[in-house]
Amino acid sequence: MDMIGREVARLAKLGHQLVYGSETVEYVVRKGVHDRLGARPMRGVVEEALQMAIVEQLEAGFNTAKGHLIFDRQTDRLKLHCEEKSVA
């Protein structure tokens, strides 16, 4: 299982069902591979990008139980697209 898949599985155990596509993989590879360090920073990029996408949606009042990770080219970040607002 790849790094993204492991992090998605870990987050699923916490109640966040995430779906991702090739744009997410492309983003992680582009951000996670360094000229001198190789792929060493990749785990940190995966964890930070996915967790921050969830945090942003939670702060906006969305239910993150189901979401689709997308790459936002304008901000050069991963974002989580959720349909449902949380009932608060």
Secondary structure, DSSP 8 states (H G I E B T S, - for coil): --HHHHHHHHHHHTT-EEE--HHHHHHHHHHH-BTTTBTTTHHHHHHHHHHHHHHHHHHTTB-TTEEEEEEETTTTEEEEE---B---
